[in-house]
Amino acid sequence: MRYLTVGEAAAELRLSVPTIKRYLYEGKLQSTKLPGGQHRIPETEIQRVLNPEDTAEPPVDPVDRLGVLETWATELQTEVEWLHATV
């Protein structure tokens, strides 16, 4: 499953970034929130908004979601280590 940033989701839906954020806070779009507070929006959410007649949602694979979060955590840890090394 592919996850999009708020900016990428805005481009896909042809909406502004503030509108996407409002949709997230109002519960109109589902997202995964990273430890730093950033949202990642599953591509299935974009398809759900673009095709509202397709109401059958595939089941969420927790293993897939966990893998994505582990990858992001590793990338964030690498960036933190790099920042500490350059200071």
VOVOPA-262651 format. One record per residue: residue number from 0; residue in one letter; chain; x, y, z of N, C-alpha, C, O in turn. Coordinates in nm, 3 decimals. Example, Ala and Ser with C-alpha at 12.3 -4.5 7.8 and 13.67 -1.06 7.14 Angstrom:
2
+-----+---------+--------+---------+---------+---------+---------+---------+---------+---------+---------+---------+---------+---------+---------+
| num | residuo | cadena |     nc1 |     nc2 |     nc3 |    cac1 |    cac2 |    cac3 |     cc1 |     cc2 |     cc3 |     oc1 |     oc2 |     oc3 |
+-----+---------+--------+---------+---------+---------+---------+---------+---------+---------+---------+---------+---------+---------+---------+
|   0 |       a |      A |   1.319 |  -0.569 |   0.780 |   1.230 |  -0.450 |   0.780 |   1.320 |  -0.330 |   0.780 |   1.424 |  -0.332 |   0.846 |
|   1 |       s |      A |   1.285 |  -0.225 |   0.708 |   1.367 |  -0.106 |   0.714 |   1.290 |   0.003 |   0.787 |   1.341 |   0.114 |   0.804 |
+-----+---------+--------+---------+---------+---------+---------+---------+---------+---------+---------+---------+---------+---------+---------+
***
This chain:
87
+-----+---------+--------+---------+---------+---------+---------+---------+---------+---------+---------+---------+---------+---------+---------+
| num | residuo | cadena |     nc1 |     nc2 |     nc3 |    cac1 |    cac2 |    cac3 |     cc1 |     cc2 |     cc3 |     oc1 |     oc2 |     oc3 |
+-----+---------+--------+---------+---------+---------+---------+---------+---------+---------+---------+---------+---------+---------+---------+
|   0 |       m |      A |   0.084 |  -0.117 |   0.000 |   0.000 |   0.000 |   0.000 |   0.089 |   0.124 |   0.000 |   0.191 |   0.129 |   0.069 |
|   1 |       r |      A |   0.051 |   0.221 |  -0.076 |   0.128 |   0.345 |  -0.088 |   0.066 |   0.451 |   0.004 |  -0.056 |   0.464 |   0.013 |
|   2 |       y |      A |   0.151 |   0.526 |   0.072 |   0.108 |   0.633 |   0.160 |   0.154 |   0.766 |   0.103 |   0.266 |   0.776 |   0.052 |
|   3 |       l |      A |   0.070 |   0.867 |   0.112 |   0.100 |   0.998 |   0.056 |   0.117 |   1.103 |   0.167 |   0.056 |   1.093 |   0.273 |
|   4 |       t |      A |   0.200 |   1.202 |   0.139 |   0.210 |   1.315 |   0.229 |   0.086 |   1.402 |   0.211 |   0.008 |   1.379 |   0.119 |
|   5 |       v |      A |   0.069 |   1.499 |   0.296 |  -0.045 |   1.590 |   0.284 |  -0.038 |   1.664 |   0.151 |  -0.140 |   1.682 |   0.084 |
|   6 |       g |      A |   0.081 |   1.708 |   0.112 |   0.097 |   1.779 |  -0.015 |   0.066 |   1.691 |  -0.135 |   0.003 |   1.737 |  -0.231 |
|   7 |       e |      A |   0.109 |   1.566 |  -0.130 |   0.080 |   1.474 |  -0.241 |  -0.070 |   1.445 |  -0.249 |  -0.126 |   1.438 |  -0.358 |
|   8 |       a |      A |  -0.134 |   1.428 |  -0.133 |  -0.278 |   1.404 |  -0.131 |  -0.353 |   1.525 |  -0.187 |  -0.451 |   1.510 |  -0.260 |
|   9 |       a |      A |  -0.306 |   1.644 |  -0.152 |  -0.369 |   1.766 |  -0.203 |  -0.359 |   1.771 |  -0.355 |  -0.456 |   1.806 |  -0.423 |
|  10 |       a |      A |  -0.243 |   1.735 |  -0.408 |  -0.225 |   1.736 |  -0.554 |  -0.315 |   1.631 |  -0.620 |  -0.376 |   1.659 |  -0.724 |
|  11 |       e |      A |  -0.323 |   1.513 |  -0.562 |  -0.407 |   1.406 |  -0.618 |  -0.554 |   1.445 |  -0.621 |  -0.626 |   1.416 |  -0.717 |
|  12 |       l |      A |  -0.599 |   1.511 |  -0.514 |  -0.740 |   1.547 |  -0.503 |  -0.770 |   1.686 |  -0.560 |  -0.885 |   1.729 |  -0.564 |
|  13 |       r |      A |  -0.665 |   1.754 |  -0.603 |  -0.677 |   1.891 |  -0.655 |  -0.743 |   1.984 |  -0.553 |  -0.835 |   2.060 |  -0.584 |
|  14 |       l |      A |  -0.692 |   1.973 |  -0.430 |  -0.737 |   2.058 |  -0.320 |  -0.615 |   2.125 |  -0.258 |  -0.501 |   2.086 |  -0.287 |
|  15 |       s |      A |  -0.637 |   2.223 |  -0.175 |  -0.526 |   2.290 |  -0.109 |  -0.480 |   2.207 |   0.012 |  -0.555 |   2.123 |   0.064 |
|  16 |       v |      A |  -0.357 |   2.232 |   0.055 |  -0.304 |   2.164 |   0.173 |  -0.389 |   2.196 |   0.296 |  -0.420 |   2.104 |   0.373 |
|  17 |       p |      A |  -0.430 |   2.323 |   0.319 |  -0.516 |   2.349 |   0.435 |  -0.649 |   2.272 |   0.430 |  -0.700 |   2.231 |   0.535 |
|  18 |       t |      A |  -0.705 |   2.252 |   0.312 |  -0.829 |   2.175 |   0.301 |  -0.805 |   2.030 |   0.339 |  -0.887 |   1.971 |   0.409 |
|  19 |       i |      A |  -0.694 |   1.972 |   0.293 |  -0.662 |   1.833 |   0.329 |  -0.646 |   1.822 |   0.481 |  -0.698 |   1.728 |   0.541 |
|  20 |       k |      A |  -0.576 |   1.917 |   0.542 |  -0.559 |   1.913 |   0.687 |  -0.693 |   1.924 |   0.759 |  -0.716 |   1.855 |   0.858 |
|  21 |       r |      A |  -0.781 |   2.010 |   0.709 |  -0.914 |   2.023 |   0.768 |  -0.990 |   1.891 |   0.756 |  -1.055 |   1.847 |   0.850 |
|  22 |       y |      A |  -0.980 |   1.827 |   0.638 |  -1.046 |   1.697 |   0.619 |  -0.993 |   1.594 |   0.718 |  -1.069 |   1.512 |   0.770 |
|  23 |       l |      A |  -0.862 |   1.598 |   0.744 |  -0.803 |   1.504 |   0.840 |  -0.858 |   1.529 |   0.980 |  -0.897 |   1.435 |   1.050 |
|  24 |       y |      A |  -0.862 |   1.655 |   1.022 |  -0.908 |   1.688 |   1.156 |  -1.058 |   1.665 |   1.173 |  -1.104 |   1.635 |   1.283 |
|  25 |       e |      A |  -1.133 |   1.678 |   1.064 |  -1.278 |   1.654 |   1.070 |  -1.313 |   1.506 |   1.053 |  -1.429 |   1.468 |   1.067 |
|  26 |       g |      A |  -1.214 |   1.423 |   1.022 |  -1.238 |   1.280 |   1.005 |  -1.287 |   1.241 |   0.866 |  -1.329 |   1.128 |   0.846 |
|  27 |       k |      A |  -1.283 |   1.334 |   0.771 |  -1.326 |   1.303 |   0.635 |  -1.221 |   1.221 |   0.561 |  -1.253 |   1.151 |   0.465 |
|  28 |       l |      A |  -1.096 |   1.230 |   0.606 |  -0.986 |   1.150 |   0.552 |  -0.918 |   1.081 |   0.669 |  -0.898 |   1.141 |   0.775 |
|  29 |       q |      A |  -0.883 |   0.955 |   0.651 |  -0.809 |   0.880 |   0.753 |  -0.660 |   0.889 |   0.722 |  -0.620 |   0.896 |   0.606 |
|  30 |       s |      A |  -0.579 |   0.890 |   0.826 |  -0.434 |   0.895 |   0.806 |  -0.363 |   0.822 |   0.919 |  -0.422 |   0.788 |   1.022 |
|  31 |       t |      A |  -0.236 |   0.800 |   0.896 |  -0.147 |   0.750 |   0.999 |  -0.062 |   0.868 |   1.042 |  -0.009 |   0.941 |   0.958 |
|  32 |       k |      A |  -0.050 |   0.888 |   1.171 |   0.027 |   1.001 |   1.220 |   0.164 |   0.951 |   1.265 |   0.174 |   0.859 |   1.346 |
|  33 |       l |      A |   0.268 |   1.013 |   1.213 |   0.405 |   0.976 |   1.248 |   0.442 |   1.038 |   1.383 |   0.375 |   1.130 |   1.429 |
|  34 |       p |      A |   0.549 |   0.988 |   1.447 |   0.588 |   1.042 |   1.577 |   0.611 |   1.193 |   1.576 |   0.589 |   1.259 |   1.678 |
|  35 |       g |      A |   0.655 |   1.248 |   1.465 |   0.679 |   1.392 |   1.456 |   0.553 |   1.471 |   1.429 |   0.559 |   1.594 |   1.419 |
|  36 |       g |      A |   0.437 |   1.405 |   1.417 |   0.311 |   1.474 |   1.396 |   0.267 |   1.482 |   1.251 |   0.156 |   1.529 |   1.223 |
|  37 |       q |      A |   0.351 |   1.436 |   1.159 |   0.314 |   1.441 |   1.018 |   0.212 |   1.332 |   0.987 |   0.213 |   1.224 |   1.047 |
|  38 |       h |      A |   0.124 |   1.363 |   0.894 |   0.021 |   1.267 |   0.852 |   0.066 |   1.197 |   0.725 |   0.128 |   1.258 |   0.638 |
|  39 |       r |      A |   0.033 |   1.070 |   0.715 |   0.051 |   0.994 |   0.591 |  -0.085 |   0.935 |   0.557 |  -0.147 |   0.867 |   0.639 |
|  40 |       i |      A |  -0.128 |   0.961 |   0.435 |  -0.262 |   0.923 |   0.393 |  -0.254 |   0.805 |   0.298 |  -0.186 |   0.813 |   0.195 |
|  41 |       p |      A |  -0.322 |   0.694 |   0.330 |  -0.319 |   0.579 |   0.240 |  -0.382 |   0.613 |   0.106 |  -0.480 |   0.687 |   0.098 |
|  42 |       e |      A |  -0.325 |   0.559 |   0.002 |  -0.378 |   0.582 |  -0.133 |  -0.524 |   0.537 |  -0.143 |  -0.601 |   0.592 |  -0.222 |
|  43 |       t |      A |  -0.561 |   0.437 |  -0.064 |  -0.700 |   0.391 |  -0.066 |  -0.796 |   0.501 |  -0.021 |  -0.911 |   0.505 |  -0.066 |
|  44 |       e |      A |  -0.751 |   0.589 |   0.066 |  -0.835 |   0.701 |   0.110 |  -0.858 |   0.798 |  -0.006 |  -0.968 |   0.851 |  -0.022 |
|  45 |       i |      A |  -0.756 |   0.820 |  -0.085 |  -0.769 |   0.908 |  -0.202 |  -0.870 |   0.848 |  -0.298 |  -0.958 |   0.917 |  -0.350 |
|  46 |       q |      A |  -0.857 |   0.717 |  -0.323 |  -0.950 |   0.650 |  -0.414 |  -1.093 |   0.653 |  -0.359 |  -1.188 |   0.666 |  -0.436 |
|  47 |       r |      A |  -1.108 |   0.641 |  -0.228 |  -1.240 |   0.645 |  -0.166 |  -1.306 |   0.781 |  -0.188 |  -1.426 |   0.788 |  -0.216 |
|  48 |       v |      A |  -1.228 |   0.887 |  -0.177 |  -1.282 |   1.021 |  -0.198 |  -1.313 |   1.045 |  -0.345 |  -1.414 |   1.106 |  -0.379 |
|  49 |       l |      A |  -1.225 |   0.997 |  -0.432 |  -1.245 |   1.017 |  -0.575 |  -1.359 |   0.932 |  -0.630 |  -1.426 |   0.971 |  -0.726 |
|  50 |       n |      A |  -1.383 |   0.816 |  -0.570 |  -1.487 |   0.722 |  -0.616 |  -1.580 |   0.687 |  -0.501 |  -1.573 |   0.576 |  -0.448 |
|  51 |       p |      A |  -1.666 |   0.780 |  -0.461 |  -1.751 |   0.753 |  -0.344 |  -1.849 |   0.638 |  -0.363 |  -1.898 |   0.582 |  -0.265 |
|  52 |       e |      A |  -1.879 |   0.600 |  -0.488 |  -1.971 |   0.489 |  -0.511 |  -1.907 |   0.355 |  -0.475 |  -1.979 |   0.257 |  -0.454 |
|  53 |       d |      A |  -1.776 |   0.350 |  -0.467 |  -1.706 |   0.228 |  -0.426 |  -1.693 |   0.229 |  -0.275 |  -1.588 |   0.268 |  -0.222 |
|  54 |       t |      A |  -1.796 |   0.186 |  -0.204 |  -1.796 |   0.195 |  -0.058 |  -1.729 |   0.076 |   0.008 |  -1.695 |   0.082 |   0.126 |
|  55 |       a |      A |  -1.709 |  -0.032 |  -0.065 |  -1.645 |  -0.149 |  -0.006 |  -1.496 |  -0.121 |   0.010 |  -1.424 |  -0.106 |  -0.089 |
|  56 |       e |      A |  -1.451 |  -0.114 |   0.135 |  -1.311 |  -0.087 |   0.163 |  -1.238 |  -0.218 |   0.190 |  -1.288 |  -0.304 |   0.262 |
|  57 |       p |      A |  -1.118 |  -0.233 |   0.131 |  -1.043 |  -0.354 |   0.161 |  -0.997 |  -0.352 |   0.306 |  -0.973 |  -0.245 |   0.362 |
|  58 |       p |      A |  -0.984 |  -0.468 |   0.367 |  -0.940 |  -0.470 |   0.506 |  -0.798 |  -0.416 |   0.519 |  -0.714 |  -0.436 |   0.431 |
|  59 |       v |      A |  -0.772 |  -0.347 |   0.629 |  -0.640 |  -0.291 |   0.655 |  -0.549 |  -0.403 |   0.701 |  -0.583 |  -0.480 |   0.792 |
|  60 |       d |      A |  -0.435 |  -0.412 |   0.639 |  -0.336 |  -0.513 |   0.675 |  -0.244 |  -0.454 |   0.781 |  -0.158 |  -0.373 |   0.748 |
|  61 |       p |      A |  -0.260 |  -0.492 |   0.910 |  -0.178 |  -0.432 |   1.014 |  -0.030 |  -0.459 |   0.996 |   0.053 |  -0.377 |   1.038 |
|  62 |       v |      A |   0.006 |  -0.570 |   0.934 |   0.147 |  -0.600 |   0.910 |   0.205 |  -0.498 |   0.812 |   0.316 |  -0.450 |   0.832 |
|  63 |       d |      A |   0.131 |  -0.465 |   0.706 |   0.176 |  -0.367 |   0.609 |   0.192 |  -0.231 |   0.675 |   0.292 |  -0.163 |   0.652 |
|  64 |       r |      A |   0.096 |  -0.190 |   0.757 |   0.102 |  -0.062 |   0.825 |   0.222 |  -0.058 |   0.920 |   0.292 |   0.043 |   0.928 |
|  65 |       l |      A |   0.245 |  -0.166 |   0.990 |   0.358 |  -0.174 |   1.082 |   0.490 |  -0.160 |   1.006 |   0.581 |  -0.092 |   1.051 |
|  66 |       g |      A |   0.499 |  -0.225 |   0.891 |   0.620 |  -0.216 |   0.810 |   0.648 |  -0.074 |   0.766 |   0.763 |  -0.029 |   0.767 |
|  67 |       v |      A |   0.544 |  -0.002 |   0.726 |   0.560 |   0.137 |   0.684 |   0.608 |   0.222 |   0.801 |   0.700 |   0.302 |   0.787 |
|  68 |       l |      A |   0.546 |   0.203 |   0.917 |   0.586 |   0.280 |   1.034 |   0.729 |   0.249 |   1.077 |   0.803 |   0.339 |   1.116 |
|  69 |       e |      A |   0.769 |   0.122 |   1.069 |   0.906 |   0.085 |   1.104 |   1.005 |   0.150 |   1.008 |   1.111 |   0.196 |   1.051 |
|  70 |       t |      A |   0.972 |   0.153 |   0.880 |   1.060 |   0.216 |   0.782 |   1.075 |   0.364 |   0.811 |   1.186 |   0.417 |   0.811 |
|  71 |       w |      A |   0.963 |   0.432 |   0.837 |   0.970 |   0.575 |   0.866 |   1.047 |   0.601 |   0.995 |   1.124 |   0.697 |   1.002 |
|  72 |       a |      A |   1.028 |   0.517 |   1.095 |   1.100 |   0.535 |   1.221 |   1.250 |   0.520 |   1.199 |   1.329 |   0.596 |   1.255 |
|  73 |       t |      A |   1.290 |   0.422 |   1.119 |   1.430 |   0.402 |   1.088 |   1.488 |   0.522 |   1.014 |   1.597 |   0.569 |   1.045 |
|  74 |       e |      A |   1.412 |   0.573 |   0.916 |   1.458 |   0.690 |   0.841 |   1.471 |   0.811 |   0.933 |   1.566 |   0.888 |   0.920 |
|  75 |       l |      A |   1.375 |   0.829 |   1.024 |   1.381 |   0.941 |   1.117 |   1.500 |   0.927 |   1.212 |   1.569 |   1.025 |   1.240 |
|  76 |       q |      A |   1.524 |   0.807 |   1.260 |   1.638 |   0.783 |   1.348 |   1.769 |   0.813 |   1.277 |   1.859 |   0.872 |   1.335 |
|  77 |       t |      A |   1.780 |   0.772 |   1.152 |   1.900 |   0.800 |   1.072 |   1.920 |   0.949 |   1.057 |   2.032 |   0.998 |   1.069 |
|  78 |       e |      A |   1.813 |   1.021 |   1.032 |   1.822 |   1.167 |   1.017 |   1.863 |   1.233 |   1.149 |   1.944 |   1.326 |   1.149 |
|  79 |       v |      A |   1.808 |   1.186 |   1.261 |   1.845 |   1.240 |   1.392 |   1.993 |   1.217 |   1.419 |   2.062 |   1.306 |   1.466 |
|  80 |       e |      A |   2.040 |   1.097 |   1.390 |   2.182 |   1.066 |   1.411 |   2.269 |   1.155 |   1.325 |   2.373 |   1.202 |   1.370 |
|  81 |       w |      A |   2.228 |   1.177 |   1.200 |   2.305 |   1.262 |   1.111 |   2.308 |   1.406 |   1.164 |   2.412 |   1.471 |   1.160 |
|  82 |       l |      A |   2.194 |   1.454 |   1.214 |   2.190 |   1.590 |   1.268 |   2.278 |   1.603 |   1.391 |   2.347 |   1.704 |   1.407 |
|  83 |       h |      A |   2.277 |   1.503 |   1.478 |   2.364 |   1.507 |   1.596 |   2.512 |   1.507 |   1.557 |   2.594 |   1.572 |   1.622 |
|  84 |       a |      A |   2.545 |   1.436 |   1.450 |   2.685 |   1.428 |   1.406 |   2.732 |   1.559 |   1.344 |   2.851 |   1.590 |   1.349 |
|  85 |       t |      A |   2.640 |   1.637 |   1.287 |   2.681 |   1.761 |   1.222 |   2.680 |   1.881 |   1.316 |   2.728 |   1.989 |   1.280 |
|  86 |       v |      A |   2.626 |   1.863 |   1.436 |   2.619 |   1.977 |   1.530 |   2.746 |   1.987 |   1.611 |   2.758 |   2.076 |   1.695 |
+-----+---------+--------+---------+---------+---------+---------+---------+---------+---------+---------+---------+---------+---------+---------+
***
